[in-house]
Amino acid sequence: MGKPLQFCIPVIVLNVCLSVFTWEMSFSMSVSASDDGGVSRHLIACADIICKYGRCVLVDGKPTCECKLGYIGDTCNETINDALSVPLTLGVLAFIIGFIILLFGMAFFQQRQKAKKRKKAAEEALLRNGAHL
C-alpha cells in the first residue's frame, strides 16, 4: 500500500499529525519555554523531526527519536518485527528444506532396506527350490 500520507501542523508546543490512509492522529509535545521566557532549544531542534511512535529528545545537542517499546528507526516508524522478518523467514525456509531433505533420505534408506530384504528372500527361495530339484 505504500507509505501513508501524513499532514503535520507544528504548533508552538505541539505537533499535530494526521495520517490520511490509516486515519491515525498523533501528537508530540516538547518543552515550551526556556528559563529566560524564550522558545527552548529543545523545541527549536525538534521542530523538524517527527517521531511517529516515540518522542523527540536532544542527545549531544542533536534531535533524536526515543522510540516506544516495539518500535525502531530514525522516526520510530518501523516495528521490531519488520527488522526480524527476513532472518525469521530465511530460518523457517531453511528448516523446511532441511526437513524435506531428511524425509527423502529416510525414504531412500527404507527403499534400500526393502530391496535388500527382497533380494535375500529371492535368493533363499532359489536355494529352497533348487534343493528340491
Helices and strands as residue ranges (DSSP letters): E 6-10, E 14-19, E 25-29, H 41-45, E 54-59, E 62-67, E 71-72, E 78-79, H 80-132
